């Protein structure tokens, strides 16, 4: 379904681009930088998915702006939401004035900046790059310099693990003591060999989950900045593939597809001892593990080879907006540090703004389920360990989802690593055509 949607999306781009250049009969104020701020009544549409924590903020904004009415369209699941958004962008109508975009879908649109207003041009002049962590801001910049979105939340990675399982295996288990185990990917896999030898059980949930984290740490991913497929010419990709599949072959993987029913129950049953862990994963672990495992799960401010990010979104202003400047002002306000702290307190969305990461409300937050750890302070520290933004070219997300992950699962189910690698390469070539 996603491949069919994206083929339709990119197939319709030529028409949308032509319309943006020639006008196609529309007036200049209907979209783009031609719009001006209005003092009269303005209705803005805002579309989001999941939990952004904006319900009370929307009321607050309208109370401060008597001429603004905001209609909030909130969808529960990100998948259907993004399918609908890409369809609207491709069709040239229907997108909200302010449309949220998950970071995993950036690669679907970064090569088509003509569909979005450049927020550096139409946004409030006092909103600049310094508001955000560098890597968060840079990830939403197209090659032509267009800033397509203001950053909302992020998912900086730490490592979560079962203290009781490591202790039973005779391994270090306190948050400070385990850091050497998680210092590098080599030390992580070495610790996994030790755990498997002592217990006969899996160290991590799946090859795919580990590989994804390693892949996103690379300077160059599947697609380079010239939009060329480099899965075969970038040796680091094959090196990571070999490391992960070798560790899985030694018994370290539980072979559980992320977010499947078996994966969900695996948290409670001890199917794996460690988990790559963005801030939002703590809520998943608590929900799936249940109250009986409170205090047995822990999180430490260490992650192999530095840091990484999994998750987070942006607020964009599509060219379709009839009120682009007002939309940009709303997006800027919602992503200001003060509002992001309120959203964090409401729904736990971890902020990407520098001042928000220094706020006392964030740094003092604790998580009783994980032994009272100051999780706000911990993930603020991990957010600053994330490296420069990796360029996400056209098809990057599809390759991750529809080429590499199935290949890694095939290896877990019995294919040789060489066969799995060739499967991934062949699928990536089909996607990148």
C-alpha positions as a Python dict, from the first residue, in 0.01 Angstrom:
ca = {
    (1, 'X'): (0, 0, 0),
    (2, 'X'): (274, 247, 93),
    (3, 'X'): (463, 179, -231),
    (4, 'X'): (148, 230, -439),
    (5, 'X'): (71, 552, -255),
    (6, 'X'): (420, 689, -309),
    (7, 'X'): (416, 601, -680),
    (8, 'X'): (92, 800, -710),
    (9, 'X'): (243, 1079, -500),
    (10, 'X'): (555, 1125, -710),
    (11, 'X'): (361, 1069, -1033),
    (12, 'X'): (142, 1369, -953),
    (13, 'X'): (427, 1599, -852),
    (14, 'X'): (496, 1718, -1207),
    (15, 'X'): (145, 1864, -1234),
    (16, 'X'): (164, 2027, -893),
    (17, 'X'): (505, 2176, -977),
    (18, 'X'): (378, 2311, -1307),
    (19, 'X'): (83, 2472, -1130),
    (20, 'X'): (312, 2632, -874),
    (21, 'X'): (516, 2789, -1153),
    (22, 'X'): (236, 2899, -1388),
    (23, 'X'): (-43, 2968, -1140),
    (24, 'X'): (-296, 2732, -1302),
    (25, 'X'): (-564, 2996, -1262),
    (26, 'X'): (-532, 3042, -884),
    (27, 'X'): (-468, 3377, -717),
    (28, 'X'): (-131, 3455, -562),
    (29, 'X'): (-262, 3477, -209),
    (30, 'X'): (-394, 3121, -214),
    (31, 'X'): (-62, 2970, -117),
    (32, 'X'): (307, 3027, -68),
    (33, 'X'): (474, 3353, 21),
    (34, 'X'): (207, 3555, -158),
    (35, 'X'): (-20, 3545, 150),
    (36, 'X'): (-20, 3824, 406),
    (37, 'X'): (-114, 3833, 771),
    (38, 'X'): (-480, 3924, 809),
    (39, 'X'): (-637, 4128, 1088),
    (40, 'X'): (-979, 3988, 1005),
    (41, 'X'): (-1122, 3649, 1105),
    (42, 'X'): (-902, 3358, 1000),
    (43, 'X'): (-976, 2988, 1028),
    (44, 'X'): (-667, 2767, 1038),
    (45, 'X'): (-665, 2391, 1008),
    (46, 'X'): (-412, 2185, 1202),
    (47, 'X'): (-362, 1813, 1137),
    (48, 'X'): (-167, 1583, 1369),
    (49, 'X'): (-145, 1214, 1453),
    (50, 'X'): (-95, 1033, 1780),
    (51, 'X'): (-36, 1254, 2083),
    (52, 'X'): (128, 1594, 2037),
    (53, 'X'): (-14, 1746, 2357),
    (54, 'X'): (-174, 2038, 2172),
    (55, 'X'): (-533, 2028, 2300),
    (56, 'X'): (-492, 2289, 2574),
    (57, 'X'): (-234, 2483, 2373),
    (58, 'X'): (-483, 2537, 2090),
    (59, 'X'): (-732, 2688, 2335),
    (60, 'X'): (-458, 2910, 2477),
    (61, 'X'): (-354, 3033, 2131),
    (62, 'X'): (-710, 3119, 2031),
    (63, 'X'): (-758, 3307, 2358),
    (64, 'X'): (-451, 3515, 2273),
    (65, 'X'): (-556, 3570, 1909),
    (66, 'X'): (-921, 3671, 1898),
    (67, 'X'): (-933, 3667, 1517),
    (68, 'X'): (-796, 3311, 1485),
    (69, 'X'): (-1007, 2995, 1493),
    (70, 'X'): (-822, 2664, 1482),
    (71, 'X'): (-981, 2343, 1360),
    (72, 'X'): (-774, 2047, 1486),
    (73, 'X'): (-792, 1722, 1291),
    (74, 'X'): (-629, 1451, 1503),
    (75, 'X'): (-571, 1097, 1372),
    (76, 'X'): (-478, 811, 1603),
    (77, 'X'): (-233, 619, 1386),
    (78, 'X'): (59, 768, 1195),
    (79, 'X'): (41, 525, 903),
    (80, 'X'): (-308, 616, 775),
    (81, 'X'): (-239, 981, 853),
    (82, 'X'): (70, 998, 634),
    (83, 'X'): (-97, 805, 354),
    (84, 'X'): (-373, 1068, 349),
    (85, 'X'): (-126, 1358, 374),
    (86, 'X'): (86, 1235, 81),
    (87, 'X'): (-230, 1190, -126),
    (88, 'X'): (-340, 1548, -51),
    (89, 'X'): (3, 1690, -131),
    (90, 'X'): (14, 1498, -458),
    (91, 'X'): (-338, 1606, -552),
    (92, 'X'): (-275, 1973, -482),
    (93, 'X'): (-557, 2023, -231),
    (94, 'X'): (-687, 1914, 106),
    (95, 'X'): (-374, 1948, 321),
    (96, 'X'): (-416, 2138, 647),
    (97, 'X'): (-267, 2484, 690),
    (98, 'X'): (-34, 2332, 948),
    (99, 'X'): (37, 1966, 873),
    (100, 'X'): (244, 1750, 1105),
    (101, 'X'): (505, 1524, 943),
    (102, 'X'): (683, 1236, 1118),
    (103, 'X'): (1061, 1225, 1072),
    (104, 'X'): (1045, 880, 914),
    (105, 'X'): (852, 1033, 623),
    (106, 'X'): (1093, 1321, 557),
    (107, 'X'): (1252, 1123, 275),
    (108, 'X'): (914, 1117, 99),
    (109, 'X'): (906, 1496, 61),
    (110, 'X'): (1252, 1651, 103),
    (111, 'X'): (1318, 1622, -270),
    (112, 'X'): (993, 1811, -343),
    (113, 'X'): (1032, 2137, -147),
    (114, 'X'): (803, 2322, -391),
    (115, 'X'): (509, 2167, -206),
    (116, 'X'): (591, 2356, 115),
    (117, 'X'): (640, 2712, 226),
    (118, 'X'): (996, 2795, 329),
    (119, 'X'): (957, 2871, 697),
    (120, 'X'): (1281, 3065, 701),
    (121, 'X'): (1113, 3311, 465),
    (122, 'X'): (754, 3333, 590),
    (123, 'X'): (798, 3249, 958),
    (124, 'X'): (838, 3502, 1239),
    (125, 'X'): (1171, 3680, 1211),
    (126, 'X'): (1267, 3604, 1570),
    (127, 'X'): (1243, 3228, 1510),
    (128, 'X'): (1577, 3095, 1393),
    (129, 'X'): (1797, 2788, 1394),
    (130, 'X'): (1926, 2857, 1745),
    (131, 'X'): (1588, 2756, 1888),
    (132, 'X'): (1653, 2386, 1807),
    (133, 'X'): (1925, 2127, 1837),
    (134, 'X'): (2133, 2150, 1520),
    (135, 'X'): (2057, 1798, 1397),
    (136, 'X'): (1683, 1843, 1445),
    (137, 'X'): (1673, 2167, 1250),
    (138, 'X'): (1902, 2053, 969),
    (139, 'X'): (1708, 1732, 904),
    (140, 'X'): (1411, 1931, 771),
    (141, 'X'): (1613, 2135, 522),
    (142, 'X'): (1587, 2047, 155),
    (143, 'X'): (1889, 2066, -73),
    (144, 'X'): (1771, 2399, -213),
    (145, 'X'): (1769, 2548, 138),
    (146, 'X'): (1393, 2530, 197),
    (147, 'X'): (1307, 2469, 562),
    (148, 'X'): (995, 2257, 530),
    (149, 'X'): (914, 2216, 899),
    (150, 'X'): (960, 2343, 1254),
    (151, 'X'): (1076, 2065, 1486),
    (152, 'X'): (840, 1938, 1756),
    (153, 'X'): (947, 1635, 1960),
    (154, 'X'): (1242, 1397, 1930),
    (155, 'X'): (1331, 1042, 2033),
    (156, 'X'): (1691, 1043, 2159),
    (157, 'X'): (1818, 691, 2220),
    (158, 'X'): (1942, 539, 2543),
    (159, 'X'): (1955, 170, 2640),
    (160, 'X'): (1684, 1, 2844),
    (161, 'X'): (1743, -338, 3006),
    (162, 'X'): (1612, -584, 3262),
    (163, 'X'): (1816, -541, 3579),
    (164, 'X'): (1698, -870, 3725),
    (165, 'X'): (1790, -1070, 3415),
    (166, 'X'): (2141, -927, 3397),
    (167, 'X'): (2187, -983, 3769),
    (168, 'X'): (2076, -1346, 3738),
    (169, 'X'): (2331, -1391, 3460),
    (170, 'X'): (2609, -1266, 3685),
    (171, 'X'): (2658, -949, 3482),
    (172, 'X'): (2670, -582, 3588),
    (173, 'X'): (2316, -456, 3635),
    (174, 'X'): (2312, -111, 3797),
    (175, 'X'): (2277, 187, 3557),
    (176, 'X'): (2632, 311, 3609),
    (177, 'X'): (2787, -35, 3608),
    (178, 'X'): (2634, -138, 3275),
    (179, 'X'): (2770, 156, 3079),
    (180, 'X'): (3084, -29, 2960),
    (181, 'X'): (2858, -299, 2815),
    (182, 'X'): (2684, -38, 2601),
    (183, 'X'): (2985, 178, 2511),
    (184, 'X'): (3027, 50, 2154),
    (185, 'X'): (2851, -195, 1926),
    (186, 'X'): (3143, -432, 1968),
    (187, 'X'): (3111, -423, 2349),
    (188, 'X'): (2733, -458, 2317),
    (189, 'X'): (2757, -773, 2104),
    (190, 'X'): (3033, -911, 2330),
    (191, 'X'): (2805, -866, 2631),
    (192, 'X'): (2531, -1036, 2431),
    (193, 'X'): (2750, -1340, 2378),
    (194, 'X'): (2812, -1353, 2753),
    (195, 'X'): (2441, -1326, 2831),
    (196, 'X'): (2343, -1596, 2581),
    (197, 'X'): (2614, -1828, 2716),
    (198, 'X'): (2489, -1782, 3073),
    (199, 'X'): (2116, -1800, 3007),
    (200, 'X'): (2047, -1948, 2665),
    (201, 'X'): (1810, -1655, 2604),
    (202, 'X'): (1810, -1366, 2358),
    (203, 'X'): (1993, -1040, 2421),
    (204, 'X'): (1783, -812, 2197),
    (205, 'X'): (1444, -820, 2025),
    (206, 'X'): (1536, -837, 1655),
    (207, 'X'): (1820, -791, 1408),
    (208, 'X'): (1618, -520, 1236),
    (209, 'X'): (1580, -302, 1545),
    (210, 'X'): (1954, -310, 1614),
    (211, 'X'): (2050, -255, 1252),
    (212, 'X'): (1816, 45, 1219),
    (213, 'X'): (1992, 219, 1507),
    (214, 'X'): (2334, 147, 1357),
    (215, 'X'): (2223, 259, 1011),
    (216, 'X'): (2094, 593, 1136),
    (217, 'X'): (2431, 670, 1297),
    (218, 'X'): (2613, 663, 963),
    (219, 'X'): (2716, 986, 792),
    (220, 'X'): (2567, 859, 466),
    (221, 'X'): (2264, 630, 458),
    (222, 'X'): (2110, 437, 170),
    (223, 'X'): (2090, 747, -53),
    (224, 'X'): (2365, 1008, -90),
    (225, 'X'): (2314, 1381, -139),
    (226, 'X'): (2318, 1333, -516),
    (227, 'X'): (2017, 1105, -464),
    (228, 'X'): (2211, 800, -576),
    (229, 'X'): (2166, 458, -417),
    (230, 'X'): (2483, 368, -225),
    (231, 'X'): (2382, 47, -49),
    (232, 'X'): (2661, -141, -230),
    (233, 'X'): (2921, 136, -246),
    (234, 'X'): (2895, 242, 120),
    (235, 'X'): (3094, -31, 301),
    (236, 'X'): (2964, 73, 643),
    (237, 'X'): (2615, -55, 557),
    (238, 'X'): (2741, -405, 473),
    (239, 'X'): (2970, -400, 778),
    (240, 'X'): (2675, -328, 1008),
    (241, 'X'): (2462, -591, 834),
    (242, 'X'): (2731, -851, 889),
    (243, 'X'): (2778, -758, 1257),
    (244, 'X'): (2409, -776, 1335),
    (245, 'X'): (2336, -1099, 1150),
    (246, 'X'): (2645, -1262, 1303),
    (247, 'X'): (2527, -1170, 1653),
    (248, 'X'): (2178, -1291, 1571),
    (249, 'X'): (2321, -1615, 1441),
    (250, 'X'): (2491, -1667, 1777),
    (251, 'X'): (2153, -1659, 1951),
    (252, 'X'): (2132, -1291, 2048),
    (253, 'X'): (1808, -1213, 1863),
    (254, 'X'): (1460, -1303, 1986),
    (255, 'X'): (1337, -1278, 1623),
    (256, 'X'): (1038, -1061, 1720),
    (257, 'X'): (895, -809, 1475),
    (258, 'X'): (859, -472, 1645),
    (259, 'X'): (506, -391, 1767),
    (260, 'X'): (375, -739, 1692),
    (261, 'X'): (173, -917, 1960),
    (262, 'X'): (470, -1147, 2030),
    (263, 'X'): (701, -846, 2067),
    (264, 'X'): (457, -677, 2303),
    (265, 'X'): (435, -984, 2527),
    (266, 'X'): (813, -1029, 2510),
    (267, 'X'): (864, -736, 2748),
    (268, 'X'): (675, -916, 3021),
    (269, 'X'): (809, -1268, 2957),
    (270, 'X'): (1177, -1174, 2944),
    (271, 'X'): (1210, -1273, 2578),
    (272, 'X'): (1498, -1025, 2550),
    (273, 'X'): (1715, -848, 2805),
    (274, 'X'): (1796, -517, 2634),
    (275, 'X'): (1609, -268, 2414),
    (276, 'X'): (1716, 30, 2204),
    (277, 'X'): (1518, 292, 2385),
    (278, 'X'): (1402, 639, 2279),
    (279, 'X'): (1227, 838, 2547),
    (280, 'X'): (880, 737, 2431),
    (281, 'X'): (972, 368, 2459),
    (282, 'X'): (960, 393, 2839),
    (283, 'X'): (583, 425, 2816),
    (284, 'X'): (564, 121, 2587),
    (285, 'X'): (775, -86, 2824),
    (286, 'X'): (565, 13, 3125),
    (287, 'X'): (239, -67, 2945),
    (288, 'X'): (353, -402, 2809),
    (289, 'X'): (549, -521, 3112),
    (290, 'X'): (282, -444, 3370),
    (291, 'X'): (308, -332, 3733),
    (292, 'X'): (473, -656, 3846),
    (293, 'X'): (796, -558, 3666),
    (294, 'X'): (815, -208, 3811),
    (295, 'X'): (1174, -143, 3918),
    (296, 'X'): (1307, -439, 3720),
    (297, 'X'): (1343, -241, 3400),
    (298, 'X'): (1616, 25, 3401),
    (299, 'X'): (1750, 284, 3159),
    (300, 'X'): (2105, 418, 3143),
    (301, 'X'): (2251, 723, 2970),
    (302, 'X'): (2469, 516, 2740),
    (303, 'X'): (2423, 406, 2381),
    (304, 'X'): (2666, 220, 2155),
    (305, 'X'): (2900, 449, 1960),
    (306, 'X'): (2752, 770, 2092),
    (307, 'X'): (2386, 842, 2032),
    (308, 'X'): (2097, 825, 1794),
    (309, 'X'): (1738, 927, 1741),
    (310, 'X'): (1421, 732, 1675),
    (311, 'X'): (1106, 935, 1630),
    (312, 'X'): (992, 1293, 1638),
    (313, 'X'): (797, 1518, 1406),
    (314, 'X'): (774, 1856, 1233),
    (315, 'X'): (503, 2112, 1167),
    (316, 'X'): (490, 2211, 800),
    (317, 'X'): (294, 2474, 610),
    (318, 'X'): (203, 2332, 268),
    (319, 'X'): (182, 2570, -28),
    (320, 'X'): (-189, 2485, -40),
    (321, 'X'): (-251, 2700, 269),
    (322, 'X'): (-459, 3012, 206),
    (323, 'X'): (-315, 3170, 522),
    (324, 'X'): (54, 3074, 515),
    (325, 'X'): (185, 3351, 738),
    (326, 'X'): (-76, 3292, 1007),
    (327, 'X'): (-10, 2918, 978),
    (328, 'X'): (364, 2973, 1018),
    (329, 'X'): (301, 3190, 1324),
    (330, 'X'): (90, 2914, 1480),
    (331, 'X'): (354, 2650, 1400),
    (332, 'X'): (625, 2872, 1548),
    (333, 'X'): (425, 2928, 1867),
    (334, 'X'): (348, 2559, 1913),
    (335, 'X'): (718, 2475, 1877),
    (336, 'X'): (842, 2745, 2111),
    (337, 'X'): (1027, 2610, 2419),
    (338, 'X'): (754, 2724, 2658),
    (339, 'X'): (483, 2539, 2467),
    (340, 'X'): (695, 2230, 2418),
    (341, 'X'): (745, 2200, 2794),
    (342, 'X'): (367, 2218, 2835),
    (343, 'X'): (325, 1947, 2570),
    (344, 'X'): (586, 1734, 2749),
    (345, 'X'): (397, 1766, 3076),
    (346, 'X'): (67, 1683, 2904),
    (347, 'X'): (170, 1387, 2689),
    (348, 'X'): (539, 1317, 2747),
    (349, 'X'): (654, 1439, 2404),
    (350, 'X'): (1026, 1506, 2443),
    (351, 'X'): (1121, 1855, 2324),
    (352, 'X'): (1382, 1939, 2061),
    (353, 'X'): (1434, 2305, 2164),
    (354, 'X'): (1758, 2404, 2336),
    (355, 'X'): (1594, 2614, 2608),
    (356, 'X'): (1332, 2346, 2671),
    (357, 'X'): (1611, 2094, 2731),
    (358, 'X'): (1744, 2325, 3004),
    (359, 'X'): (1407, 2378, 3175),
    (360, 'X'): (1370, 2275, 3537),
    (361, 'X'): (1035, 2105, 3470),
    (362, 'X'): (1210, 1870, 3228),
    (363, 'X'): (1531, 1810, 3420),
    (364, 'X'): (1352, 1735, 3748),
    (365, 'X'): (1105, 1486, 3600),
    (366, 'X'): (1136, 1134, 3741),
    (367, 'X'): (1003, 794, 3639),
    (368, 'X'): (906, 570, 3932),
    (369, 'X'): (862, 262, 3710),
    (370, 'X'): (1229, 280, 3616),
    (371, 'X'): (1355, 315, 3971),
    (372, 'X'): (1295, 688, 4005),
    (373, 'X'): (1543, 778, 3731),
    (374, 'X'): (1546, 1141, 3620),
    (375, 'X'): (1442, 1050, 3270),
    (376, 'X'): (1407, 1409, 3152),
    (377, 'X'): (1766, 1486, 3247),
    (378, 'X'): (1887, 1154, 3102),
    (379, 'X'): (1728, 1197, 2760),
    (380, 'X'): (1828, 1565, 2742),
    (381, 'X'): (2186, 1444, 2778),
    (382, 'X'): (2137, 1177, 2510),
    (383, 'X'): (1978, 1431, 2273),
    (384, 'X'): (2305, 1622, 2268),
    (385, 'X'): (2496, 1306, 2169),
    (386, 'X'): (2308, 1267, 1841),
    (387, 'X'): (2537, 1324, 1542),
    (388, 'X'): (2478, 1545, 1236),
    (389, 'X'): (2153, 1490, 1051),
    (390, 'X'): (2178, 1211, 794),
    (391, 'X'): (2042, 1308, 453),
    (392, 'X'): (1723, 1116, 373),
    (393, 'X'): (1690, 1092, -4),
    (394, 'X'): (1392, 966, -205),
    (395, 'X'): (1314, 607, -116),
    (396, 'X'): (1524, 596, 201),
    (397, 'X'): (1230, 508, 424),
    (398, 'X'): (1100, 252, 176),
    (399, 'X'): (1439, 83, 162),
    (400, 'X'): (1452, 59, 539),
    (401, 'X'): (1097, -74, 565),
    (402, 'X'): (1056, -282, 250),
    (403, 'X'): (1408, -397, 165),
    (404, 'X'): (1637, -414, 468),
    (405, 'X'): (1393, -518, 740),
    (406, 'X'): (1246, -811, 540),
    (407, 'X'): (1597, -924, 449),
    (408, 'X'): (1708, -924, 811),
    (409, 'X'): (1394, -1115, 909),
    (410, 'X'): (1469, -1367, 634),
    (411, 'X'): (1813, -1428, 784),
    (412, 'X'): (1656, -1478, 1126),
    (413, 'X'): (1425, -1738, 970),
    (414, 'X'): (1707, -1941, 811),
    (415, 'X'): (1849, -1765, 507),
    (416, 'X'): (2226, -1721, 502),
    (417, 'X'): (2362, -1373, 565),
    (418, 'X'): (2490, -1361, 207),
    (419, 'X'): (2146, -1448, 72),
    (420, 'X'): (1983, -1193, 297),
    (421, 'X'): (2222, -920, 187),
    (422, 'X'): (2154, -991, -179),
    (423, 'X'): (1781, -981, -110),
    (424, 'X'): (1821, -637, 49),
    (425, 'X'): (2034, -505, -238),
    (426, 'X'): (1796, -631, -506),
    (427, 'X'): (1492, -484, -329),
    (428, 'X'): (1667, -152, -273),
    (429, 'X'): (1750, -127, -644),
    (430, 'X'): (1386, -183, -735),
    (431, 'X'): (1274, 87, -493),
    (432, 'X'): (1536, 341, -604),
    (433, 'X'): (1457, 316, -976),
}
